[in-house]
Amino acid sequence: MRKTAIAAACVAALLLTAPAASAQVCVLGIFVAAAAVGTQQHRELTTEEAATCGLSSLFEKPKAKAEAKKQKKEVAQHADNKEKKKVVQRAKAD
């Protein structure tokens, strides 16, 4: 009887702590992936990478990396265009 109670307690503990442990591992994976992507690629994690607990950033295909680089360049160009428009508007106002 005592062994059964101990076994039941162990099974209950494993079942109740599994979701918490899984969440902790996921958070750890996100932190590690964010640090790796930040130092290697100088960017932030995407929503997809964070949703997969950082695993997709480790197994990302080179094509996806090239697309991310292209998107970053387009964003920078868009910001430059906005700045140029502001300068032109200021010049016209003066």
PDB file of N, CA, C and O in Angstrom:
ATOM      1  N   MET A   1       0.819  -1.196   0.000  1.00  0.00           N
ATOM      2  CA  MET A   1       0.000   0.000   0.000  1.00  0.00           C
ATOM      3  C   MET A   1       0.862   1.258   0.000  1.00  0.00           C
ATOM      4  O   MET A   1       0.566   2.240  -0.681  1.00  0.00           O
ATOM      5  N   ARG A   2       1.936   1.198   0.785  1.00  0.00           N
ATOM      6  CA  ARG A   2       2.812   2.375   0.886  1.00  0.00           C
ATOM      7  C   ARG A   2       3.502   2.653  -0.454  1.00  0.00           C
ATOM      8  O   ARG A   2       3.625   3.809  -0.858  1.00  0.00           O
ATOM      9  N   LYS A   3       3.946   1.610  -1.135  1.00  0.00           N
ATOM     10  CA  LYS A   3       4.597   1.776  -2.438  1.00  0.00           C
ATOM     11  C   LYS A   3       3.632   2.363  -3.468  1.00  0.00           C
ATOM     12  O   LYS A   3       4.026   3.184  -4.296  1.00  0.00           O
ATOM     13  N   THR A   4       2.397   1.951  -3.414  1.00  0.00           N
ATOM     14  CA  THR A   4       1.395   2.465  -4.333  1.00  0.00           C
ATOM     15  C   THR A   4       1.147   3.946  -4.089  1.00  0.00           C
ATOM     16  O   THR A   4       0.995   4.719  -5.035  1.00  0.00           O
ATOM     17  N   ALA A   5       1.107   4.341  -2.824  1.00  0.00           N
ATOM     18  CA  ALA A   5       0.899   5.753  -2.492  1.00  0.00           C
ATOM     19  C   ALA A   5       2.081   6.600  -2.962  1.00  0.00           C
ATOM     20  O   ALA A   5       1.896   7.698  -3.487  1.00  0.00           O
ATOM     21  N   ILE A   6       3.294   6.082  -2.771  1.00  0.00           N
ATOM     22  CA  ILE A   6       4.494   6.811  -3.211  1.00  0.00           C
ATOM     23  C   ILE A   6       4.503   6.919  -4.741  1.00  0.00           C
ATOM     24  O   ILE A   6       4.797   7.978  -5.295  1.00  0.00           O
ATOM     25  N   ALA A   7       4.179   5.819  -5.407  1.00  0.00           N
ATOM     26  CA  ALA A   7       4.150   5.829  -6.873  1.00  0.00           C
ATOM     27  C   ALA A   7       3.086   6.804  -7.387  1.00  0.00           C
ATOM     28  O   ALA A   7       3.326   7.536  -8.346  1.00  0.00           O
ATOM     29  N   ALA A   8       1.921   6.812  -6.752  1.00  0.00           N
ATOM     30  CA  ALA A   8       0.852   7.725  -7.161  1.00  0.00           C
ATOM     31  C   ALA A   8       1.274   9.178  -6.944  1.00  0.00           C
ATOM     32  O   ALA A   8       0.990  10.045  -7.771  1.00  0.00           O
ATOM     33  N   ALA A   9       1.949   9.434  -5.835  1.00  0.00           N
ATOM     34  CA  ALA A   9       2.430  10.791  -5.557  1.00  0.00           C
ATOM     35  C   ALA A   9       3.470  11.219  -6.589  1.00  0.00           C
ATOM     36  O   ALA A   9       3.466  12.365  -7.041  1.00  0.00           O
ATOM     37  N   CYS A  10       4.349  10.310  -6.958  1.00  0.00           N
ATOM     38  CA  CYS A  10       5.374  10.627  -7.973  1.00  0.00           C
ATOM     39  C   CYS A  10       4.736  10.901  -9.331  1.00  0.00           C
ATOM     40  O   CYS A  10       5.118  11.849 -10.017  1.00  0.00           O
ATOM     41  N   VAL A  11       3.783  10.091  -9.714  1.00  0.00           N
ATOM     42  CA  VAL A  11       3.105  10.285 -10.998  1.00  0.00           C
ATOM     43  C   VAL A  11       2.347  11.606 -10.996  1.00  0.00           C
ATOM     44  O   VAL A  11       2.376  12.341 -11.984  1.00  0.00           O
ATOM     45  N   ALA A  12       1.675  11.909  -9.902  1.00  0.00           N
ATOM     46  CA  ALA A  12       0.940  13.169  -9.803  1.00  0.00           C
ATOM     47  C   ALA A  12       1.890  14.355  -9.886  1.00  0.00           C
ATOM     48  O   ALA A  12       1.590  15.348 -10.549  1.00  0.00           O
ATOM     49  N   ALA A  13       3.038  14.257  -9.217  1.00  0.00           N
ATOM     50  CA  ALA A  13       4.014  15.349  -9.252  1.00  0.00           C
ATOM     51  C   ALA A  13       4.536  15.550 -10.671  1.00  0.00           C
ATOM     52  O   ALA A  13       4.684  16.686 -11.120  1.00  0.00           O
ATOM     53  N   LEU A  14       4.813  14.469 -11.370  1.00  0.00           N
ATOM     54  CA  LEU A  14       5.300  14.583 -12.745  1.00  0.00           C
ATOM     55  C   LEU A  14       4.252  15.190 -13.666  1.00  0.00           C
ATOM     56  O   LEU A  14       4.571  16.026 -14.511  1.00  0.00           O
ATOM     57  N   LEU A  15       3.013  14.772 -13.503  1.00  0.00           N
ATOM     58  CA  LEU A  15       1.951  15.295 -14.355  1.00  0.00           C
ATOM     59  C   LEU A  15       1.664  16.765 -14.084  1.00  0.00           C
ATOM     60  O   LEU A  15       1.349  17.517 -15.006  1.00  0.00           O
ATOM     61  N   LEU A  16       1.772  17.173 -12.839  1.00  0.00           N
ATOM     62  CA  LEU A  16       1.451  18.557 -12.490  1.00  0.00           C
ATOM     63  C   LEU A  16       2.594  19.527 -12.797  1.00  0.00           C
ATOM     64  O   LEU A  16       2.349  20.708 -13.046  1.00  0.00           O
ATOM     65  N   THR A  17       3.832  19.044 -12.783  1.00  0.00           N
ATOM     66  CA  THR A  17       4.966  19.943 -13.029  1.00  0.00           C
ATOM     67  C   THR A  17       5.428  19.933 -14.478  1.00  0.00           C
ATOM     68  O   THR A  17       6.242  20.775 -14.856  1.00  0.00           O
ATOM     69  N   ALA A  18       4.943  19.020 -15.298  1.00  0.00           N
ATOM     70  CA  ALA A  18       5.386  18.946 -16.693  1.00  0.00           C
ATOM     71  C   ALA A  18       5.090  20.226 -17.471  1.00  0.00           C
ATOM     72  O   ALA A  18       5.973  20.711 -18.178  1.00  0.00           O
ATOM     73  N   PRO A  19       3.881  20.796 -17.373  1.00  0.00           N
ATOM     74  CA  PRO A  19       3.627  22.042 -18.122  1.00  0.00           C
ATOM     75  C   PRO A  19       4.529  23.190 -17.668  1.00  0.00           C
ATOM     76  O   PRO A  19       4.993  23.973 -18.497  1.00  0.00           O
ATOM     77  N   ALA A  20       4.776  23.296 -16.393  1.00  0.00           N
ATOM     78  CA  ALA A  20       5.638  24.366 -15.893  1.00  0.00           C
ATOM     79  C   ALA A  20       7.067  24.173 -16.381  1.00  0.00           C
ATOM     80  O   ALA A  20       7.720  25.139 -16.777  1.00  0.00           O
ATOM     81  N   ALA A  21       7.553  22.956 -16.357  1.00  0.00           N
ATOM     82  CA  ALA A  21       8.902  22.682 -16.829  1.00  0.00           C
ATOM     83  C   ALA A  21       9.015  22.948 -18.320  1.00  0.00           C
ATOM     84  O   ALA A  21      10.029  23.464 -18.790  1.00  0.00           O
ATOM     85  N   SER A  22       7.976  22.595 -19.061  1.00  0.00           N
ATOM     86  CA  SER A  22       7.969  22.836 -20.498  1.00  0.00           C
ATOM     87  C   SER A  22       8.019  24.328 -20.799  1.00  0.00           C
ATOM     88  O   SER A  22       8.732  24.764 -21.703  1.00  0.00           O
ATOM     89  N   ALA A  23       7.266  25.099 -20.045  1.00  0.00           N
ATOM     90  CA  ALA A  23       7.266  26.551 -20.244  1.00  0.00           C
ATOM     91  C   ALA A  23       8.632  27.148 -19.916  1.00  0.00           C
ATOM     92  O   ALA A  23       9.092  28.067 -20.594  1.00  0.00           O
ATOM     93  N   GLN A  24       9.275  26.627 -18.881  1.00  0.00           N
ATOM     94  CA  GLN A  24      10.599  27.127 -18.513  1.00  0.00           C
ATOM     95  C   GLN A  24      11.612  26.817 -19.609  1.00  0.00           C
ATOM     96  O   GLN A  24      12.463  27.650 -19.919  1.00  0.00           O
ATOM     97  N   VAL A  25      11.528  25.640 -20.189  1.00  0.00           N
ATOM     98  CA  VAL A  25      12.442  25.272 -21.268  1.00  0.00           C
ATOM     99  C   VAL A  25      12.192  26.150 -22.483  1.00  0.00           C
ATOM    100  O   VAL A  25      13.137  26.547 -23.165  1.00  0.00           O
ATOM    101  N   CYS A  26      10.932  26.456 -22.761  1.00  0.00           N
ATOM    102  CA  CYS A  26      10.595  27.310 -23.895  1.00  0.00           C
ATOM    103  C   CYS A  26      11.177  28.716 -23.693  1.00  0.00           C
ATOM    104  O   CYS A  26      11.764  29.284 -24.615  1.00  0.00           O
ATOM    105  N   VAL A  27      11.016  29.265 -22.510  1.00  0.00           N
ATOM    106  CA  VAL A  27      11.550  30.595 -22.227  1.00  0.00           C
ATOM    107  C   VAL A  27      13.068  30.589 -22.350  1.00  0.00           C
ATOM    108  O   VAL A  27      13.650  31.525 -22.899  1.00  0.00           O
ATOM    109  N   LEU A  28      13.703  29.555 -21.850  1.00  0.00           N
ATOM    110  CA  LEU A  28      15.154  29.441 -21.964  1.00  0.00           C
ATOM    111  C   LEU A  28      15.570  29.371 -23.436  1.00  0.00           C
ATOM    112  O   LEU A  28      16.556  29.992 -23.833  1.00  0.00           O
ATOM    113  N   GLY A  29      14.824  28.622 -24.237  1.00  0.00           N
ATOM    114  CA  GLY A  29      15.121  28.520 -25.661  1.00  0.00           C
ATOM    115  C   GLY A  29      14.997  29.861 -26.367  1.00  0.00           C
ATOM    116  O   GLY A  29      15.797  30.185 -27.245  1.00  0.00           O
ATOM    117  N   ILE A  30      13.991  30.641 -25.981  1.00  0.00           N
ATOM    118  CA  ILE A  30      13.808  31.969 -26.580  1.00  0.00           C
ATOM    119  C   ILE A  30      14.977  32.877 -26.229  1.00  0.00           C
ATOM    120  O   ILE A  30      15.491  33.592 -27.089  1.00  0.00           O
ATOM    121  N   PHE A  31      15.402  32.851 -24.958  1.00  0.00           N
ATOM    122  CA  PHE A  31      16.530  33.690 -24.544  1.00  0.00           C
ATOM    123  C   PHE A  31      17.815  33.306 -25.276  1.00  0.00           C
ATOM    124  O   PHE A  31      18.555  34.174 -25.740  1.00  0.00           O
ATOM    125  N   VAL A  32      18.075  32.014 -25.375  1.00  0.00           N
ATOM    126  CA  VAL A  32      19.295  31.555 -26.056  1.00  0.00           C
ATOM    127  C   VAL A  32      19.248  31.920 -27.536  1.00  0.00           C
ATOM    128  O   VAL A  32      20.237  32.399 -28.091  1.00  0.00           O
ATOM    129  N   ALA A  33      18.103  31.696 -28.175  1.00  0.00           N
ATOM    130  CA  ALA A  33      17.967  32.024 -29.596  1.00  0.00           C
ATOM    131  C   ALA A  33      18.095  33.529 -29.821  1.00  0.00           C
ATOM    132  O   ALA A  33      18.721  33.960 -30.789  1.00  0.00           O
ATOM    133  N   ALA A  34      17.505  34.325 -28.935  1.00  0.00           N
ATOM    134  CA  ALA A  34      17.599  35.783 -29.080  1.00  0.00           C
ATOM    135  C   ALA A  34      19.041  36.253 -28.950  1.00  0.00           C
ATOM    136  O   ALA A  34      19.481  37.132 -29.691  1.00  0.00           O
ATOM    137  N   ALA A  35      19.771  35.673 -28.013  1.00  0.00           N
ATOM    138  CA  ALA A  35      21.181  36.043 -27.844  1.00  0.00           C
ATOM    139  C   ALA A  35      21.990  35.631 -29.070  1.00  0.00           C
ATOM    140  O   ALA A  35      22.833  36.392 -29.545  1.00  0.00           O
ATOM    141  N   ALA A  36      21.737  34.430 -29.580  1.00  0.00           N
ATOM    142  CA  ALA A  36      22.481  33.943 -30.740  1.00  0.00           C
ATOM    143  C   ALA A  36      22.184  34.775 -31.982  1.00  0.00           C
ATOM    144  O   ALA A  36      23.101  35.172 -32.701  1.00  0.00           O
ATOM    145  N   VAL A  37      20.907  35.037 -32.232  1.00  0.00           N
ATOM    146  CA  VAL A  37      20.525  35.815 -33.412  1.00  0.00           C
ATOM    147  C   VAL A  37      21.029  37.252 -33.285  1.00  0.00           C
ATOM    148  O   VAL A  37      21.469  37.848 -34.268  1.00  0.00           O
ATOM    149  N   GLY A  38      20.965  37.793 -32.096  1.00  0.00           N
ATOM    150  CA  GLY A  38      21.435  39.160 -31.879  1.00  0.00           C
ATOM    151  C   GLY A  38      22.921  39.321 -32.121  1.00  0.00           C
ATOM    152  O   GLY A  38      23.349  40.320 -32.700  1.00  0.00           O
ATOM    153  N   THR A  39      23.715  38.355 -31.688  1.00  0.00           N
ATOM    154  CA  THR A  39      25.161  38.475 -31.870  1.00  0.00           C
ATOM    155  C   THR A  39      25.609  38.079 -33.270  1.00  0.00           C
ATOM    156  O   THR A  39      26.543  38.674 -33.809  1.00  0.00           O
ATOM    157  N   GLN A  40      24.963  37.092 -33.860  1.00  0.00           N
ATOM    158  CA  GLN A  40      25.396  36.609 -35.169  1.00  0.00           C
ATOM    159  C   GLN A  40      24.801  37.392 -36.331  1.00  0.00           C
ATOM    160  O   GLN A  40      25.489  37.665 -37.314  1.00  0.00           O
ATOM    161  N   GLN A  41      23.529  37.755 -36.224  1.00  0.00           N
ATOM    162  CA  GLN A  41      22.850  38.375 -37.354  1.00  0.00           C
ATOM    163  C   GLN A  41      22.444  39.823 -37.091  1.00  0.00           C
ATOM    164  O   GLN A  41      21.910  40.487 -37.980  1.00  0.00           O
ATOM    165  N   HIS A  42      22.688  40.310 -35.895  1.00  0.00           N
ATOM    166  CA  HIS A  42      22.391  41.705 -35.527  1.00  0.00           C
ATOM    167  C   HIS A  42      20.935  42.073 -35.816  1.00  0.00           C
ATOM    168  O   HIS A  42      20.652  43.081 -36.464  1.00  0.00           O
ATOM    169  N   ARG A  43      20.022  41.239 -35.325  1.00  0.00           N
ATOM    170  CA  ARG A  43      18.604  41.503 -35.487  1.00  0.00           C
ATOM    171  C   ARG A  43      17.866  40.900 -34.300  1.00  0.00           C
ATOM    172  O   ARG A  43      18.447  40.188 -33.482  1.00  0.00           O
ATOM    173  N   GLU A  44      16.562  41.204 -34.222  1.00  0.00           N
ATOM    174  CA  GLU A  44      15.718  40.631 -33.181  1.00  0.00           C
ATOM    175  C   GLU A  44      15.039  39.367 -33.688  1.00  0.00           C
ATOM    176  O   GLU A  44      14.974  39.132 -34.894  1.00  0.00           O
ATOM    177  N   LEU A  45      14.537  38.560 -32.770  1.00  0.00           N
ATOM    178  CA  LEU A  45      13.784  37.380 -33.165  1.00  0.00           C
ATOM    179  C   LEU A  45      12.480  37.789 -33.832  1.00  0.00           C
ATOM    180  O   LEU A  45      11.864  38.788 -33.459  1.00  0.00           O
ATOM    181  N   THR A  46      12.073  37.017 -34.810  1.00  0.00           N
ATOM    182  CA  THR A  46      10.773  37.261 -35.421  1.00  0.00           C
ATOM    183  C   THR A  46       9.702  36.602 -34.551  1.00  0.00           C
ATOM    184  O   THR A  46      10.017  35.823 -33.652  1.00  0.00           O
ATOM    185  N   THR A  47       8.455  36.916 -34.820  1.00  0.00           N
ATOM    186  CA  THR A  47       7.350  36.331 -34.067  1.00  0.00           C
ATOM    187  C   THR A  47       7.326  34.816 -34.247  1.00  0.00           C
ATOM    188  O   THR A  47       7.075  34.077 -33.295  1.00  0.00           O
ATOM    189  N   GLU A  48       7.587  34.358 -35.467  1.00  0.00           N
ATOM    190  CA  GLU A  48       7.589  32.920 -35.741  1.00  0.00           C
ATOM    191  C   GLU A  48       8.686  32.215 -34.948  1.00  0.00           C
ATOM    192  O   GLU A  48       8.464  31.138 -34.395  1.00  0.00           O
ATOM    193  N   GLU A  49       9.862  32.820 -34.894  1.00  0.00           N
ATOM    194  CA  GLU A  49      10.969  32.216 -34.153  1.00  0.00           C
ATOM    195  C   GLU A  49      10.657  32.142 -32.663  1.00  0.00           C
ATOM    196  O   GLU A  49      10.963  31.142 -32.015  1.00  0.00           O
ATOM    197  N   ALA A  50      10.060  33.175 -32.124  1.00  0.00           N
ATOM    198  CA  ALA A  50       9.716  33.169 -30.703  1.00  0.00           C
ATOM    199  C   ALA A  50       8.601  32.162 -30.418  1.00  0.00           C
ATOM    200  O   ALA A  50       8.609  31.508 -29.375  1.00  0.00           O
ATOM    201  N   ALA A  51       7.642  32.036 -31.339  1.00  0.00           N
ATOM    202  CA  ALA A  51       6.532  31.110 -31.132  1.00  0.00           C
ATOM    203  C   ALA A  51       6.991  29.658 -31.142  1.00  0.00           C
ATOM    204  O   ALA A  51       6.325  28.799 -30.564  1.00  0.00           O
ATOM    205  N   THR A  52       8.105  29.373 -31.783  1.00  0.00           N
ATOM    206  CA  THR A  52       8.627  28.011 -31.810  1.00  0.00           C
ATOM    207  C   THR A  52       9.691  27.800 -30.749  1.00  0.00           C
ATOM    208  O   THR A  52      10.511  26.887 -30.853  1.00  0.00           O
ATOM    209  N   CYS A  53       9.678  28.637 -29.737  1.00  0.00           N
ATOM    210  CA  CYS A  53      10.630  28.558 -28.617  1.00  0.00           C
ATOM    211  C   CYS A  53      12.075  28.721 -29.085  1.00  0.00           C
ATOM    212  O   CYS A  53      12.996  28.199 -28.457  1.00  0.00           O
ATOM    213  N   GLY A  54      12.269  29.434 -30.173  1.00  0.00           N
ATOM    214  CA  GLY A  54      13.601  29.704 -30.671  1.00  0.00           C
ATOM    215  C   GLY A  54      14.173  28.629 -31.561  1.00  0.00           C
ATOM    216  O   GLY A  54      15.273  28.788 -32.089  1.00  0.00           O
ATOM    217  N   LEU A  55      13.450  27.532 -31.742  1.00  0.00           N
ATOM    218  CA  LEU A  55      13.989  26.425 -32.532  1.00  0.00           C
ATOM    219  C   LEU A  55      14.104  26.757 -34.009  1.00  0.00           C
ATOM    220  O   LEU A  55      15.046  26.312 -34.665  1.00  0.00           O
ATOM    221  N   SER A  56      13.168  27.527 -34.545  1.00  0.00           N
ATOM    222  CA  SER A  56      13.231  27.818 -35.976  1.00  0.00           C
ATOM    223  C   SER A  56      14.421  28.710 -36.310  1.00  0.00           C
ATOM    224  O   SER A  56      14.899  28.692 -37.445  1.00  0.00           O
ATOM    225  N   SER A  57      14.910  29.489 -35.346  1.00  0.00           N
ATOM    226  CA  SER A  57      16.079  30.319 -35.625  1.00  0.00           C
ATOM    227  C   SER A  57      17.333  29.464 -35.744  1.00  0.00           C
ATOM    228  O   SER A  57      18.286  29.843 -36.426  1.00  0.00           O
ATOM    229  N   LEU A  58      17.334  28.305 -35.078  1.00  0.00           N
ATOM    230  CA  LEU A  58      18.493  27.423 -35.168  1.00  0.00           C
ATOM    231  C   LEU A  58      18.498  26.614 -36.462  1.00  0.00           C
ATOM    232  O   LEU A  58      19.558  26.256 -36.974  1.00  0.00           O
ATOM    233  N   PHE A  59      17.306  26.331 -36.984  1.00  0.00           N
ATOM    234  CA  PHE A  59      17.200  25.501 -38.180  1.00  0.00           C
ATOM    235  C   PHE A  59      16.717  26.300 -39.383  1.00  0.00           C
ATOM    236  O   PHE A  59      16.194  25.730 -40.340  1.00  0.00           O
ATOM    237  N   GLU A  60      16.889  27.605 -39.337  1.00  0.00           N
ATOM    238  CA  GLU A  60      16.426  28.479 -40.414  1.00  0.00           C
ATOM    239  C   GLU A  60      17.239  28.223 -41.684  1.00  0.00           C
ATOM    240  O   GLU A  60      18.452  28.020 -41.627  1.00  0.00           O
ATOM    241  N   LYS A  61      16.574  28.237 -42.799  1.00  0.00           N
ATOM    242  CA  LYS A  61      17.236  28.009 -44.079  1.00  0.00           C
ATOM    243  C   LYS A  61      17.946  29.281 -44.541  1.00  0.00           C
ATOM    244  O   LYS A  61      17.520  30.381 -44.190  1.00  0.00           O
ATOM    245  N   PRO A  62      19.013  29.151 -45.317  1.00  0.00           N
ATOM    246  CA  PRO A  62      19.723  30.333 -45.815  1.00  0.00           C
ATOM    247  C   PRO A  62      18.825  31.282 -46.612  1.00  0.00           C
ATOM    248  O   PRO A  62      19.028  32.496 -46.574  1.00  0.00           O
ATOM    249  N   LYS A  63      17.839  30.748 -47.328  1.00  0.00           N
ATOM    250  CA  LYS A  63      16.933  31.585 -48.102  1.00  0.00           C
ATOM    251  C   LYS A  63      16.161  32.526 -47.171  1.00  0.00           C
ATOM    252  O   LYS A  63      15.984  33.705 -47.478  1.00  0.00           O
ATOM    253  N   ALA A  64      15.712  32.002 -46.047  1.00  0.00           N
ATOM    254  CA  ALA A  64      14.974  32.823 -45.088  1.00  0.00           C
ATOM    255  C   ALA A  64      15.872  33.912 -44.510  1.00  0.00           C
ATOM    256  O   ALA A  64      15.418  35.028 -44.259  1.00  0.00           O
ATOM    257  N   LYS A  65      17.140  33.588 -44.299  1.00  0.00           N
ATOM    258  CA  LYS A  65      18.078  34.590 -43.791  1.00  0.00           C
ATOM    259  C   LYS A  65      18.273  35.696 -44.825  1.00  0.00           C
ATOM    260  O   LYS A  65      18.343  36.873 -44.474  1.00  0.00           O
ATOM    261  N   ALA A  66      18.361  35.317 -46.093  1.00  0.00           N
ATOM    262  CA  ALA A  66      18.525  36.317 -47.150  1.00  0.00           C
ATOM    263  C   ALA A  66      17.290  37.204 -47.249  1.00  0.00           C
ATOM    264  O   ALA A  66      17.401  38.409 -47.474  1.00  0.00           O
ATOM    265  N   GLU A  67      16.115  36.606 -47.080  1.00  0.00           N
ATOM    266  CA  GLU A  67      14.883  37.390 -47.125  1.00  0.00           C
ATOM    267  C   GLU A  67      14.815  38.369 -45.954  1.00  0.00           C
ATOM    268  O   GLU A  67      14.365  39.504 -46.111  1.00  0.00           O
ATOM    269  N   ALA A  68      15.259  37.930 -44.800  1.00  0.00           N
ATOM    270  CA  ALA A  68      15.261  38.810 -43.625  1.00  0.00           C
ATOM    271  C   ALA A  68      16.219  39.975 -43.835  1.00  0.00           C
ATOM    272  O   ALA A  68      15.929  41.107 -43.449  1.00  0.00           O
ATOM    273  N   LYS A  69      17.356  39.688 -44.447  1.00  0.00           N
ATOM    274  CA  LYS A  69      18.335  40.739 -44.729  1.00  0.00           C
ATOM    275  C   LYS A  69      17.768  41.738 -45.740  1.00  0.00           C
ATOM    276  O   LYS A  69      17.953  42.947 -45.599  1.00  0.00           O
ATOM    277  N   LYS A  70      17.079  41.224 -46.757  1.00  0.00           N
ATOM    278  CA  LYS A  70      16.464  42.076 -47.770  1.00  0.00           C
ATOM    279  C   LYS A  70      15.381  42.956 -47.146  1.00  0.00           C
ATOM    280  O   LYS A  70      15.278  44.141 -47.463  1.00  0.00           O
ATOM    281  N   GLN A  71      14.579  42.373 -46.264  1.00  0.00           N
ATOM    282  CA  GLN A  71      13.513  43.128 -45.607  1.00  0.00           C
ATOM    283  C   GLN A  71      14.105  44.230 -44.725  1.00  0.00           C
ATOM    284  O   GLN A  71      13.573  45.339 -44.675  1.00  0.00           O
ATOM    285  N   LYS A  72      15.189  43.929 -44.040  1.00  0.00           N
ATOM    286  CA  LYS A  72      15.839  44.925 -43.195  1.00  0.00           C
ATOM    287  C   LYS A  72      16.355  46.091 -44.047  1.00  0.00           C
ATOM    288  O   LYS A  72      16.263  47.251 -43.644  1.00  0.00           O
ATOM    289  N   LYS A  73      16.894  45.771 -45.221  1.00  0.00           N
ATOM    290  CA  LYS A  73      17.395  46.804 -46.118  1.00  0.00           C
ATOM    291  C   LYS A  73      16.253  47.682 -46.632  1.00  0.00           C
ATOM    292  O   LYS A  73      16.395  48.901 -46.727  1.00  0.00           O
ATOM    293  N   GLU A  74      15.121  47.056 -46.963  1.00  0.00           N
ATOM    294  CA  GLU A  74      13.960  47.812 -47.436  1.00  0.00           C
ATOM    295  C   GLU A  74      13.430  48.748 -46.354  1.00  0.00           C
ATOM    296  O   GLU A  74      13.036  49.877 -46.645  1.00  0.00           O
ATOM    297  N   VAL A  75      13.420  48.287 -45.125  1.00  0.00           N
ATOM    298  CA  VAL A  75      12.960  49.122 -44.013  1.00  0.00           C
ATOM    299  C   VAL A  75      13.884  50.323 -43.850  1.00  0.00           C
ATOM    300  O   VAL A  75      13.424  51.442 -43.617  1.00  0.00           O
ATOM    301  N   ALA A  76      15.183  50.087 -43.974  1.00  0.00           N
ATOM    302  CA  ALA A  76      16.150  51.183 -43.857  1.00  0.00           C
ATOM    303  C   ALA A  76      15.952  52.190 -44.987  1.00  0.00           C
ATOM    304  O   ALA A  76      16.023  53.397 -44.754  1.00  0.00           O
ATOM    305  N   GLN A  77      15.708  51.714 -46.201  1.00  0.00           N
ATOM    306  CA  GLN A  77      15.485  52.612 -47.332  1.00  0.00           C
ATOM    307  C   GLN A  77      14.209  53.419 -47.132  1.00  0.00           C
ATOM    308  O   GLN A  77      14.167  54.608 -47.449  1.00  0.00           O
ATOM    309  N   HIS A  78      13.178  52.781 -46.612  1.00  0.00           N
ATOM    310  CA  HIS A  78      11.914  53.469 -46.357  1.00  0.00           C
ATOM    311  C   HIS A  78      12.127  54.577 -45.327  1.00  0.00           C
ATOM    312  O   HIS A  78      11.584  55.673 -45.468  1.00  0.00           O
ATOM    313  N   ALA A  79      12.904  54.295 -44.311  1.00  0.00           N
ATOM    314  CA  ALA A  79      13.184  55.312 -43.289  1.00  0.00           C
ATOM    315  C   ALA A  79      13.970  56.472 -43.899  1.00  0.00           C
ATOM    316  O   ALA A  79      13.712  57.632 -43.581  1.00  0.00           O
ATOM    317  N   ASP A  80      14.934  56.160 -44.778  1.00  0.00           N
ATOM    318  CA  ASP A  80      15.708  57.205 -45.447  1.00  0.00           C
ATOM    319  C   ASP A  80      14.805  58.082 -46.312  1.00  0.00           C
ATOM    320  O   ASP A  80      14.951  59.304 -46.329  1.00  0.00           O
ATOM    321  N   ASN A  81      13.876  57.456 -47.027  1.00  0.00           N
ATOM    322  CA  ASN A  81      12.941  58.214 -47.876  1.00  0.00           C
ATOM    323  C   ASN A  81      12.068  59.139 -47.045  1.00  0.00           C
ATOM    324  O   ASN A  81      11.787  60.266 -47.454  1.00  0.00           O
ATOM    325  N   LYS A  82      11.639  58.670 -45.884  1.00  0.00           N
ATOM    326  CA  LYS A  82      10.814  59.516 -45.014  1.00  0.00           C
ATOM    327  C   LYS A  82      11.617  60.729 -44.544  1.00  0.00           C
ATOM    328  O   LYS A  82      11.093  61.842 -44.478  1.00  0.00           O
ATOM    329  N   GLU A  83      12.887  60.507 -44.219  1.00  0.00           N
ATOM    330  CA  GLU A  83      13.746  61.610 -43.774  1.00  0.00           C
ATOM    331  C   GLU A  83      13.945  62.624 -44.903  1.00  0.00           C
ATOM    332  O   GLU A  83      13.904  63.833 -44.678  1.00  0.00           O
ATOM    333  N   LYS A  84      14.159  62.119 -46.106  1.00  0.00           N
ATOM    334  CA  LYS A  84      14.351  63.014 -47.248  1.00  0.00           C
ATOM    335  C   LYS A  84      13.101  63.854 -47.487  1.00  0.00           C
ATOM    336  O   LYS A  84      13.203  65.050 -47.761  1.00  0.00           O
ATOM    337  N   LYS A  85      11.926  63.240 -47.387  1.00  0.00           N
ATOM    338  CA  LYS A  85      10.677  63.975 -47.571  1.00  0.00           C
ATOM    339  C   LYS A  85      10.532  65.070 -46.520  1.00  0.00           C
ATOM    340  O   LYS A  85      10.083  66.174 -46.830  1.00  0.00           O
ATOM    341  N   LYS A  86      10.911  64.771 -45.281  1.00  0.00           N
ATOM    342  CA  LYS A  86      10.823  65.773 -44.216  1.00  0.00           C
ATOM    343  C   LYS A  86      11.741  66.951 -44.499  1.00  0.00           C
ATOM    344  O   LYS A  86      11.367  68.103 -44.277  1.00  0.00           O
ATOM    345  N   VAL A  87      12.947  66.663 -44.991  1.00  0.00           N
ATOM    346  CA  VAL A  87      13.899  67.725 -45.301  1.00  0.00           C
ATOM    347  C   VAL A  87      13.356  68.604 -46.422  1.00  0.00           C
ATOM    348  O   VAL A  87      13.459  69.829 -46.355  1.00  0.00           O
ATOM    349  N   VAL A  88      12.779  67.986 -47.450  1.00  0.00           N
ATOM    350  CA  VAL A  88      12.216  68.739 -48.568  1.00  0.00           C
ATOM    351  C   VAL A  88      11.042  69.595 -48.095  1.00  0.00           C
ATOM    352  O   VAL A  88      10.911  70.747 -48.507  1.00  0.00           O
ATOM    353  N   GLN A  89      10.202  69.049 -47.249  1.00  0.00           N
ATOM    354  CA  GLN A  89       9.055  69.806 -46.730  1.00  0.00           C
ATOM    355  C   GLN A  89       9.513  70.985 -45.909  1.00  0.00           C
ATOM    356  O   GLN A  89       8.935  72.068 -46.004  1.00  0.00           O
ATOM    357  N   ARG A  90      10.545  70.797 -45.098  1.00  0.00           N
ATOM    358  CA  ARG A  90      11.089  71.905 -44.302  1.00  0.00           C
ATOM    359  C   ARG A  90      11.661  72.987 -45.197  1.00  0.00           C
ATOM    360  O   ARG A  90      11.492  74.178 -44.935  1.00  0.00           O
ATOM    361  N   ALA A  91      12.346  72.561 -46.269  1.00  0.00           N
ATOM    362  CA  ALA A  91      12.943  73.525 -47.182  1.00  0.00           C
ATOM    363  C   ALA A  91      11.838  74.329 -47.892  1.00  0.00           C
ATOM    364  O   ALA A  91      11.975  75.537 -48.087  1.00  0.00           O
ATOM    365  N   LYS A  92      10.759  73.661 -48.271  1.00  0.00           N
ATOM    366  CA  LYS A  92       9.647  74.355 -48.925  1.00  0.00           C
ATOM    367  C   LYS A  92       8.958  75.315 -47.969  1.00  0.00           C
ATOM    368  O   LYS A  92       8.517  76.391 -48.371  1.00  0.00           O
ATOM    369  N   ALA A  93       8.866  74.928 -46.714  1.00  0.00           N
ATOM    370  CA  ALA A  93       8.203  75.780 -45.722  1.00  0.00           C
ATOM    371  C   ALA A  93       9.006  77.041 -45.451  1.00  0.00           C
ATOM    372  O   ALA A  93       8.436  78.094 -45.164  1.00  0.00           O
ATOM    373  N   ASP A  94      10.318  76.940 -45.540  1.00  0.00           N
ATOM    374  CA  ASP A  94      11.182  78.112 -45.298  1.00  0.00           C
ATOM    375  C   ASP A  94      11.166  78.972 -46.518  1.00  0.00           C
ATOM    376  O   ASP A  94      11.821  80.014 -46.548  1.00  0.00           O
TER     377      ASP A  94
END
